Amino acid sequence: MDSLKRLFQEMSEKAAFVFSNRRIVPSEGSMNSRVALIGEAPGGEEEKAGRPFVGKAGANLTAFLQSAGLSRDNLYITNVVKIRPSRLSDKTGAPVNRPPNKAELSFFTPYLLKELEAVAPEYVVTLGNCALRAVTGQPLNIGQTRGTLISVAGRNVFPLYHPAAIIYNRELTDVYEKDMKTLKTLLSNA
């Protein structure tokens, strides 16, 4: 636990310098969880709340977790990038989400890997391509690997679509439910 606190302190101090004091959205949940969920990066709602997965995608995630008999309180939840990647909207001039850029990924990915070493979950559930690629270090595609257990560098990785994908493509709901059932079976058999 102390090593994780030191890691976040170091990361926060360096990130404040590199990213001009952008708000860090820390991880949350059980340090003793068998399962770590990893997303891409916080969005606007997460940045405001200072917590991962509290917006629309978070509501989807919570519902799918509950359907699999899992509770957020018993999981470790984090993101690859700990600041909100944003740009100004051409229409409104307000900040809008964007995918993390190479600089953000290069800065935060080593911290994520150290974070996973400190927490040492039995299963790492990646949510979307960004998390899958950061954890595995490979150019894998979520559409080809989702819902299957893969072993990478001694880690049990279970890729899922990012819960935001359901917002934009409702047809993925059945796929997500099927994959959550697979995860539930995997966890109950282990």
C-alpha positions, -999 to 999 in steps of 0.1 A, spaced: 0 0 0 28 24 9 45 16 -24 13 25 -43 10 58 -24 46 66 -33 40 57 -69 10 80 -71 28 108 -54 57 105 -78 34 103 -108 13 133 -96 43 155 -91 58 147 -125 25 149 -143 18 183 -128 50 195 -144 46 177 -177 9 184 -182 5 218 -166 -12 209 -134 -41 189 -150 -63 171 -125 -52 135 -118 -80 110 -115 -67 83 -91 -76 47 -90 -102 34 -65 -114 2 -50 -99 -28 -32 -61 -31 -31 -67 -68 -24 -90 -75 -53 -86 -105 -75 -97 -83 -104 -84 -50 -118 -105 -31 -144 -85 -8 -166 -100 19 -188 -85 44 -213 -87 77 -195 -111 98 -175 -138 119 -192 -153 151 -182 -175 137 -154 -146 117 -140 -124 148 -140 -151 167 -121 -157 140 -96 -120 129 -93 -131 92 -97 -129 67 -125 -160 56 -144 -187 78 -130 -202 92 -162 -224 74 -187 -198 47 -195 -194 42 -157 -232 37 -154 -230 10 -181 -200 -6 -165 -217 -7 -130 -248 -23 -146 -228 -49 -164 -208 -57 -133 -239 -61 -112 -253 -85 -138 -222 -106 -133 -225 -105 -96 -196 -81 -92 -194 -49 -71 -173 -19 -78 -163 -19 -41 -146 -53 -44 -127 -44 -76 -96 -23 -83 -105 3 -110 -81 25 -128 -72 40 -162 -41 39 -184 -40 77 -186 -48 95 -153 -57 129 -168 -86 138 -191 -74 140 -227 -94 168 -242 -95 194 -270 -116 224 -275 -148 218 -296 -149 237 -329 -186 243 -324 -188 253 -287 -152 261 -277 -158 239 -246 -135 209 -238 -145 176 -253 -129 142 -249 -103 128 -273 -82 97 -274 -49 99 -254 -20 110 -275 15 93 -277 30 117 -251 2 109 -226 4 72 -232 42 72 -230 41 90 -197 14 71 -179 18 35 -192 49 28 -171 31 40 -140 1 17 -149 24 -13 -151 40 -5 -118 5 0 -103 -5 -35 -115 27 -49 -99 18 -33 -66 -18 -44 -66 -10 -78 -82 -45 -88 -93 -52 -123 -104 -71 -110 -134 -67 -78 -154 -98 -68 -173 -90 -43 -200 -117 -20 -213 -111 -11 -249 -80 -11 -272 -60 15 -254 -60 -5 -221 -55 -38 -239 -24 -25 -258 -10 -7 -227 -12 -38 -205 0 -63 -232 25 -41 -250 12 -56 -282 -9 -41 -310 -39 -64 -303 -74 -55 -313 -103 -57 -289 -127 -70 -316 -105 -101 -320 -96 -108 -284 -127 -97 -264 -143 -122 -241 -113 -145 -240 -86 -150 -214 -51 -144 -227 -19 -147 -208 7 -120 -214 39 -116 -194 25 -137 -166 -8 -118 -164 -42 -132 -170 -58 -106 -192 -95 -106 -201 -103 -80 -228 -137 -63 -230 -151 -35 -251 -150 -2 -233 -184 4 -217 -187 37 -237 -189 16 -269 -224 6 -259 -234 43 -258 -225 46 -295 -234 11 -306 -263 -4 -287 -259 -37 -307 -229 -44 -285 -251 -48 -255 -257 -85 -261 -220 -91 -268 -211 -73 -235 -236 -93 -215 -222 -125 -230 -186 -115 -222 -196 -106 -186 -211 -140 -182 -179 -155 -194 -160 -134 -169 -183 -145 -141 -178 -181 -149 -140 -176 -151 -139 -160 -117 -162 -186 -101 -141 -215 -114 -108 -201 -103 
